[in-house]
Amino acid sequence: MVAEMVPEKVLQPRAFSLMPLVWSIGSVFGPSFGGFFARPAEQFPDLFGNNAFLKKYPFVLPNIVAAVFFCISMFTATLFLKVRLSVRSSVESRPATTDPRPTRAYLGNLGEQTTLEGLGSAIGRETGQVVESETEEGGPAATVLC
C-alpha cells in the first residue's frame, strides 16, 4: 500500500522507513491514552462523577476513544485512497496452458536417463510408485512419482 501511495521509486525507501516510526509512536501513545481515559469517574469526579454508566464500566471510555480514531481512519481511507489495481477478466488471469502433462520447465534437470515419454505415461498413477521406462538408447530408467 505504501508503494501505491508513493509511486516515485526514489521516495519509497523514505516512506517505508516511516512505517516503524509510526508503529513505535502508536505503541507509546496508545497505552498512554488508554491509561489516561481509564476510570474517568474516579480520575475526574468533577467531570464524570455523576455518570452511572462510567462508574459501572470504568474502561469503556478508552475503547470509545479508540473506536472513534478507528472510524476516522476508515472514513479517511475510504474517501482519499484510490484503488490502482486493474480488473482482469478470468480468461486473462488463467495460465497460458492447461496441459496436465509435465514438461521440462516443470521437471527441472532430471538427468539424461529420464524421458518425458516415460513420465507422460506415468501420469495418473499413485504417489510414490516406481515407474519403469526405457531411455532413448534402450536402457532401463526408473522414475518415482512424488
N, C-alpha and C positions, 0 to 999 in steps of 0.2 A: 504494500500500500504506500509505503514511503517513496518507493521508486516511481510510482504513478503520480504522486503529488509533486515530486521534484524530477521532471523529465530531463533536466540538464545533467549529463553524466559527471561534469566537473563538480557540481554541488551535492551529489548524492553521498559521498563519504561524510561530509559535514552533517547532512540530515540524519544519516544512520548513527553518527556519534552522539547526536542529541537524544536518541531514544533511551540509553541507560541513564542519562542525566534526568530526564523527565520521570523515569521509573524511580530513581532514588529520591527525588523531591516528593513524589507521591507516597513513597514508603515512610518518609519522615512526617509529612504534614497530615496524612490520612489518620494515623493513630492519635496524633495531637488534636485534630478536630474532634475525633471520637471521644477522647477523654475530656475535652473542654465542654462538649454538649451533653455528656452523660450526667444523669441525676440532676436535671435542671431545677427541680423543686427544692432540692437541698442546697445546691450551689448558689442559686439566685432566688431566694424566697420572696424578695420584693416583686420580682417579675413573673415567676412561675409558681409561687407558693400556693395560690388559690386553685390551681388546676388539678382536679382529682385524677384526670387521665394520666398526667405526667407523674403523679405520685404513685399510681398503680403500676405504670410501665415506665420505669426510670431510664430505660435505654432506647426508647422509641425516637427521641429527638435526633440522635446521631444517625439513625437509619433513615429518617425522613430527609435530613440534610444530604446524605449520600444518594438517596433516590432522586432528589432534585438535581444534584450535579450530574447524575447519570442521564436524566431526561433532557437536560440542557445539551449535553454532549451528543445524544442521539438525535435530537432535533437539529443541531448544527450540522452533524454529519449527513443527515438526510437532505438538508437544504443545499449544502455547499460542496459536498463531494460528488464528483462526476464519475460515472462508470465508463471505463475506457475499453472494455473488452468488446470485441466484435462478435456478433452472434453468428455461428456457423450452423449450417444445416447438418442433419445426421448423416447425409451422404458424404459431405466433405470431411467429417470427423472420423469416418471409418478408415482403417488402414487400406493401402492400395491393393493388397492381395488378401484373399481369404482362403488361400490354398492351405489345407492342414498338413501337407507333406513337409518334412524337414528339408531344408536346403543348407548349403554350406554356410550361408550367413548366420543361420541359427545354430548349426552344429559346431562351428568353430574349426579348429585344426584337430581332426581326429586321427590323422595319420593316413598313410597310403593304403593300409590293408582294409579299411572300411570303405565300402562303396555306398553311394546313395541308393542304388537299386536294392541292395540288401536291407538298408534301413527303411526304404519305402515299402517293402513287402512286410515289414515287421510292425507297421502302424496298426493300432487297434488291439495289440496283444497286451497281456498283463504286465504290470510294472515289475522289474526285477528278473524277467525271463531272459534267458540267453538265447539269442537267435543266431543260427549259423548260416553263413552265406559264403560265396566264393569271391575271390578277388579277380581282377581282370586277367591276371596271369594264370588263374585256375587253382590257386592255393586256397586253403580254408581260412576264413576270418570269422570271428565271433564278436557279437555286439550285445551288451547288456542294456536293456531298456530301463531308464530311470523313472 
